[in-house]
Amino acid sequence: MLAALVASGLLLVQAGALPFWVWAVVAALAIGTRLLAHVDRYRDELFLSEEGVSRQHGSRLRKTSTESVRWDELVKVEVLTNETGAGRKDLLLLLYGTQGSGVAVPGSVAKSHALVPALERRLPGFRTDAFAQAERSTERRSWTLWERAGAPPP
């Protein structure tokens, strides 16, 4: 598409129907916009380690946010859904830690990094059945998937 724009503009310049400087500005803007999209890609990375879970999201040229929670500080895991139905990308996993720490993980990121299987392995009593219900849900709702016994509310 970009090549067609540049070539057709050159044909118009050669025919005298378009000033060269107009073509040059439009071509530079089109190419620059295309290159900028590749330079400043949004990234959303989840890291699972022996210490805990952390998520970095943002782009290279703008602010990148980092959220984290240690396994030993984790007090609650919750999943939020909305009324858009099954197969959507807006499922949200919330991992609450002590003293305000925590991680919010979009469903697509959780799935691509196998977060739910990792939570099942690490957290005794993790409610896989509740997560399956949340995946099928067509209403706005939250499910508690796991909570540390005797932990203060997050």
Summary of the structure (lengths in Angstrom):
residues: 154
radius of gyration: 23.6
end to end distance: 51.3
largest distance: 79.7
contacts: 399
relative contact order: 0.14
helix: 41%
strand: 31%
